[in-house]
Amino acid sequence: MVSLYSEMVKKHTLILEASDTNQIYELLSRGQIGVLPTDTVYGVVAIASKADAVRRAYDLKNREQKPGTVVSADVNQLVELGLKQRYLRPAESFWPGAVSVIVPCGPSLDYLTLGVGAIAVRVSSSRAFNQLLKRTGPLLTTSANQPGMRPASNIDEAFSYFGQRVDLYVDGGDLSDKEPSTVIRIIDDTLEMLRRGAVQISEYGEIIK
């Protein structure tokens, strides 16, 4: 049986290694979108400041009022993108790490929030992923799957979802042992758990080692 990987090669799909940071950066900076290993699982990514690329990533999954997650190398990148420091400050105790925090956004970022006025953000703790983030700035990422399907754990599975509708695939191996980020919302001093994931958080808002 011919593997999907072989089929991708035959169809001239661009497949890169995670170490190809320069080429990945160059392609994303041109407004292209790709599937690559993030600090957690495989994701469909676009540079968060490029509205057209973000729209392509959302259109790929037919997302309506379900914004993805913005991942950055540090908090300053999020501020430069247009997020308010006062909304980020309560989340900083969870970063860097795989905890995505829902924060409010102004109308200038409606293309990222799909009009809902808020989006999940986090600061990556992955040294490899941060090498890319430091060059691209924050990346919009959404899980590498179609609605109702399980997230791709390798690029063969990702290709079965998206084919050549993305511009590049980055092969980070089998990530089936990885978990998506934990997602929370902080309102005043109250923490609301929206999705349990890679990081365990107590009811008091403390990370459980």
N, C-alpha and C positions, 0 to 999 in steps of 0.2 A: 504494500500500500504506500503510495507517495505521500509524504508528510506535507502538512500545510507550509512548513518552513521551506521545503523544496519548491512548492508552488509559488511562494513569494519571490524566491530568487528568479524563477522563470519569468515572472511578470515584472521583473525589474523594480520591485518595491525596495525602497531605500531602507536598509537594515544597518544600524550602527551598534557599536559597543558602548557601554556606559563610560568608558575612558575617552571616547571621542568628543570631549567637551567642546573643543573649538568648532567642530562642524555642527554639533547640535546647536550651539549658540548662534552661529551664523544663519542657520535655517530658521530658527525661532525668531531671530531678530528681523527677518524678512517678512514676518507675519504668518509663517507656516505653523501648523499644529502637528503634534505627534503623540505617540504612546510611548511612555518611558517609565522606568522604576523611580518612584518618588522616595520620600523619606519613610513611606509606609508600604503601599502596594503600587501596582501599575496604575497609571492614570493617563487620561487624555489631557494634554497640557497646551497652554498658549500663554504668551507673555501678557500679564494682566493689564498692562497699560495700552495694549493694542486692541482697540474695540472691535475691529473687523475680525481679528483672529479669535477673540473671545466668542463672538457671535457664531463663527464656524464651529467652534468646539461645542457650544450649546445646541446648534442645529443638528449636529451629528447624533445627538441623543434625544432630540425632540423634547428638550426640557422646557417646561413652562412654569414660571414662578418657583423653580427649584434650583436656586443658584448653587454653584460648586463651592470650592474652598480655595482661598488665596494662601499660598505658602511663600514665606520669605526667608532670607538669611538672617535678618535681624529686624528689630522694631522700627528702626529708622527707615528702612525700605517701605514699610507699611505707611508710615507718615508721609513719605514722599509721594506715595501713590494717591494720597488724599484722605486717608483715615485719620480720625482725630485722636490725639494722644490721650485725652481724658477717657476715651472709651477703651483704649488699649491697656492703660495702666493696671486695671484690676486683673487683667489676664496674664500679666508678665510673670507672675509667680509660677505659672505652669510651663513656661518656656525657657530654653528651647526644649521641644519635645512633641510627642504625637498627641497633643491636645488641641483641638480646634475649638475656638471660642466665637460664638455669634456676636457680632458688634454692629451697631447702627452705621449707616453710610449716608452721605448727602446725595442730592440728585445728580451730581456730576459723575457718580459711579453707578447710575441706573443700568448701564450696559452690563455691569458685573453682577448686580443684584437682581436683574430681571424685573426691576420695578418694585421689589418687596421692601427695599430700604434697609436691608441688613445682609451680612454675609459672614460665613465662617472663615476665620483666619488663624494661622499658626506660624511659629518660627521653627524651622527645621533644626534637628539635632544631628542630621546625617552629614558627616564630613564630605562624602562624595557628592551628595546632592547640593550641598552648599557651594561647592566649587562652581557649579552651573548657576545657582541663584545669585551669586555675587556678580556675575556677568550679565545675566538677563534682567535682574530685578525680580520682583514678585511674579510668581506664575499662578495663573488660574488653573486648577486641576479638578477634574471630575472623574469618578471611577471608570475603569476601562471595561464597561459592559453596556448592554442595552437594558432598558427598564424591565424589571422582573427576572433578569438573568444574573447569575453569579458573576462577580468580578473576575476578570482574566487573571490567571496566576502565571502565565507565560505569554510570549508574543504569538505563538500559534493560536491560542484562544482569543487573544486580542484581534488578530487578523480575521478570525472567523466572525467577529462582531462588526468590524469596520472596513476590512479589505483595503482598497486603495483610496478610500475617502479621507484618510489622513496622509500627511506628506512623508512621515518617517516613523520607523519603529526603532526603539533602543532595547537591545537584548540584555536584560539583567538576570537571566536565568529563571529558575522556578522559584516563585515567591509565595507558594501555597501555604507556607508556615507563617506568613506575615498577617497582621491584622490591620484593619483600617484605623484611622485615628479615633480617639474618644471625642465626642462632640458635646459641648456644654454651653449654657447661657448663664450669664451673671446679671441678676437684677438687684440693685442695691447691694445688700450683703448676702443675698440668697443665690445658691447655685442650683441650677436645674440641669439634670442629666438628660440629654436628648438621644445620645447613642453611646453604648458601652463599646470600648474598643481596646486599643493597644495599651493604654495607660489606665490603671485603676485609681479612682478618686473616691475618698470617703465622703460620707454625708456632711462632713465638716469642711469639705473643700481641700483636703490634704491628699497629696499623692501617696498611694500605698506602694511601698517598695516591693 
